[in-house]
Amino acid sequence: MIETLTKASMGVLLAASVPMTGDPGLWAQWGLAGIVVGYTLWRDWQRERRMSEALEKHQTWVQQTLVCALERSTKAMERIASRPCIAEKKEA
């Protein structure tokens, strides 16, 4: 959502800066602004793509690690629960 909003706002700024007249000086200024905005959009898009891949890998690793830890903890709790209680033996 934020990525789309950022790209849309940059596009609106680019469209707002387009000169309506045929003056070459204005077009030269707009061309530079267009290159800067285009480069910024491209760079941010590349960074977002890389970060989303990295976050997905990290999330997968964390999920798998936590599931394995939870399974081991569950098995340990089941083993502990299946053992007879020492305090009950002493009272009997």
Summary of the structure (lengths in Angstrom):
residues: 92
radius of gyration: 30.0
end to end distance: 65.5
largest distance: 101.9
contacts: 181
relative contact order: 0.07
helix: 87%
strand: 0%
